[in-house]
Amino acid sequence: PHRWGKYVAAAAFLGLVAVTGGVFTPAGQFVYAGVKTVTYDLSELLGISKDLEPYRTVVGKSVSDNGYTVTLNDVVLDEGRLYISNTVTVPERMESDEALMDYTESMTVFINGRMVSLAASGGSGRADDYNIVSDWTVEVPDVDTANELDMEIRYSVNGDDVGAFEFTASGEELALDTLTIPLDETVTLPDGSEVRFTRYTSNAMGQNIYFEKTSADYSYDLRLEGEDDLGNPVAFFARYSQKTEGRMEVETIDNGYISDEAQSLTLTPYAVKMPEGDGKMNSDYEQIGEPFTIQISENQ
């Protein structure tokens, strides 16, 4: 399924701005302050066909201030990250998708009283003339998401505080239902530094490949491209990287999630130098290693 927003990244205080969007049929709606608030859950926004019910914390509450209403629809905790679906109801009618640019949605995430949000990506869409529906993936690498956690998410829109949500959540069930396959594949980047792919994971939220690197001065973008044993194309892109390690995530925009029927993946590693100067991303990826195969012994 096609993702309908554009990915963005931010620092600890997450200022999340969507620059494109679409109009969607509401999954559900309720009346708040005289305006119907449109709600979506993560499975719809992420195009996930699997049942997320065992893993979701359905918050479904709203806070309102300074003319805005934020509704926290649901969250899912996965290893090292927090998935969030929320709706922003705005006071003035949005005549077109371009009106999304008039609203900057910001949030700060606290877990067990500590601010933990390091980076985020996601997208937003105009659900109707007054509602913006968003999904975000927030990186929380130093949190054991398999535990029950005290969560707080504080929201603001265009710099105005709207309110905070407090609740408990746990990723224990999702952790128990995650398939993990150890890997030991090392590739050498053009600058001589090495990247070692250490494990593949798969669960209801998708598929990931984790890696370690020998240099903290990381200046390359990684991709893995190939196909499964059924002939379906598969690609992974680098979603998150810190000093010595990182994570790649399956690319769903063109190929979708990996098929449940697949028994193996054969992937070829590619890299491209990160932009300098003008900041323009170079798309000339070069192969940096031989294809390798991941045997999937258990399907999710």
Helices and strands as residue ranges (DSSP letters): E 14-16, E 28-32, E 35-39, H 42-46, E 56-65, E 68-78, E 81-89, G 97-102, E 105-111, E 114-115, E 119-126, E 131-139, E 148-157, E 160-170, H 172-176, E 179-188, E 194-203, E 206-213, E 220-228, E 233-241, E 245-250, E 264-273, E 286-287, E 292-295
